[in-house]
Amino acid sequence: MPDTVPVTLEVEPDVAAALADPATRERVARLVSRAVRPASAERLFAAMDALSAEARRRGLTDEILQEELAAHNVERRDRPPAA
């Protein structure tokens, strides 16, 4: 990718292992570049705001969200690592 600079990100070990593959790393780099460009980020944040408003309209509260995230984290913690 022309005109690029290296960036260090903190990721989980299995993600780091997947990024060891140069082709995967290049695809992820393109995806990140597209996602965080100012115009793309603005569209992404607008979509996230719209989704959040719709979820709240349907009754999602911060408390429900925290409970769901906690349950997800417990399930994830108890799941055996990917081979």
PyMOL commands that set and color helices and strands:
alter all, ss='L'
color gray80, all
select helices_A, chain A and resi 13-18+22-36+38-57+62-78
alter helices_A, ss='H'
color red, helices_A
deselect
rebuild
show_as cartoon
